Amino acid sequence: MTTADLTLILFAGCNVLRIVAYLPQMLMLLRRPAAAASFSHLTWVLFAMANLSTALYAAVAIGDTIVCVVHGFSALCCSALIALALWSRRRVPNHGAAQYP
């Protein structure tokens, strides 16, 4: 196994874990709309932009399909989180005074 193989395995493993880590965030926003009050839209917009720019760079500059797909999917997950947070905030009448159980 080459160093390139090992780095690809590390890249893939870390990114699978990162994508799986989006799920608890999504479930929290779906189950507890009041959690949207503490959601940082700016942070997640920056994450989405970083992932999208990496996907575009991988596709255009270096022609790496794997990196493009992984970061493109991650950008979609970030965008889904932003949409869920906006939707959840609309479901809570007074989201500024949210109480967590």
C-alpha positions as a printed NumPy array, in Angstrom:
array([[  0.   ,   0.   ,   0.   ],
       [  1.429,   3.366,  -1.018],
       [  1.41 ,   6.646,   0.849],
       [ -1.139,   7.927,  -1.661],
       [ -3.416,   4.961,  -0.852],
       [ -3.119,   5.645,   2.874],
       [ -3.915,   9.334,   2.468],
       [ -6.963,   8.476,   0.327],
       [ -8.196,   6.076,   3.009],
       [ -7.657,   8.746,   5.681],
       [ -9.441,  11.364,   3.544],
       [-12.374,   9.051,   2.867],
       [-12.666,   7.91 ,   6.483],
       [-12.6  ,  11.415,   7.931],
       [-15.129,  12.679,   5.407],
       [-17.518,   9.786,   5.972],
       [-17.412,  10.567,   9.693],
       [-17.932,  14.264,   8.974],
       [-20.951,  13.571,   6.785],
       [-22.414,  11.217,   9.402],
       [-21.894,  13.97 ,  12.003],
       [-24.363,  16.204,  10.131],
       [-27.223,  13.823,  10.942],
       [-27.49 ,  14.569,  14.697],
       [-27.561,  18.294,  13.891],
       [-30.38 ,  17.752,  11.399],
       [-32.337,  15.556,  13.784],
       [-31.982,  18.107,  16.581],
       [-33.387,  20.87 ,  14.386],
       [-36.272,  18.621,  13.321],
       [-37.131,  17.368,  16.806],
       [-36.505,  20.557,  18.776],
       [-37.219,  23.667,  16.735],
       [-36.137,  25.859,  19.662],
       [-32.574,  24.619,  19.092],
       [-32.494,  26.819,  15.968],
       [-32.074,  29.846,  18.249],
       [-28.473,  28.794,  18.927],
       [-27.691,  27.802,  15.336],
       [-24.952,  29.916,  13.781],
       [-26.035,  30.627,  10.225],
       [-22.812,  32.461,   9.411],
       [-20.679,  29.502,  10.485],
       [-22.654,  27.021,   8.398],
       [-22.778,  29.349,   5.383],
       [-18.976,  29.581,   5.57 ],
       [-18.703,  25.78 ,   5.857],
       [-20.99 ,  25.388,   2.828],
       [-18.978,  27.918,   0.824],
       [-15.682,  26.266,   1.769],
       [-16.969,  22.838,   0.738],
       [-18.453,  24.165,  -2.495],
       [-15.261,  26.006,  -3.429],
       [-13.22 ,  22.862,  -2.714],
       [-15.589,  20.801,  -4.881],
       [-15.298,  23.316,  -7.723],
       [-11.519,  23.467,  -7.392],
       [-11.319,  19.672,  -7.439],
       [-13.495,  19.49 , -10.549],
       [-11.994,  22.362, -12.524],
       [ -8.367,  22.719, -11.461],
       [ -7.222,  19.212, -10.601],
       [ -9.881,  16.962, -12.127],
       [-10.362,  14.917,  -8.953],
       [-13.835,  13.411,  -9.049],
       [-13.646,  11.839,  -5.582],
       [-12.765,  15.1  ,  -3.833],
       [-15.386,  16.93 ,  -5.904],
       [-18.172,  14.524,  -4.97 ],
       [-17.256,  14.346,  -1.276],
       [-17.086,  18.107,  -0.823],
       [-20.111,  18.682,  -3.042],
       [-22.176,  16.354,  -0.869],
       [-20.848,  18.043,   2.255],
       [-21.874,  21.428,   0.831],
       [-25.372,  20.019,   0.273],
       [-25.504,  18.798,   3.88 ],
       [-24.459,  22.232,   5.145],
       [-27.128,  23.838,   2.97 ],
       [-29.724,  21.398,   4.295],
       [-28.781,  22.349,   7.849],
       [-29.174,  26.046,   7.052],
       [-32.589,  25.421,   5.495],
       [-33.692,  23.302,   8.48 ],
       [-32.572,  25.995,  10.916],
       [-34.488,  28.694,   9.038],
       [-37.561,  26.466,   8.859],
       [-37.272,  25.559,  12.564],
       [-36.984,  29.205,  13.59 ],
       [-40.25 ,  29.908,  11.805],
       [-41.922,  27.084,  13.761],
       [-41.059,  28.635,  17.137],
       [-43.173,  31.745,  17.857],
       [-40.67 ,  33.465,  20.165],
       [-37.328,  31.838,  19.288],
       [-35.396,  34.501,  21.202],
       [-36.664,  33.138,  24.525],
       [-36.253,  29.444,  23.762],
       [-36.028,  27.032,  26.673],
       [-34.295,  23.669,  26.37 ],
       [-35.596,  20.655,  28.293]])
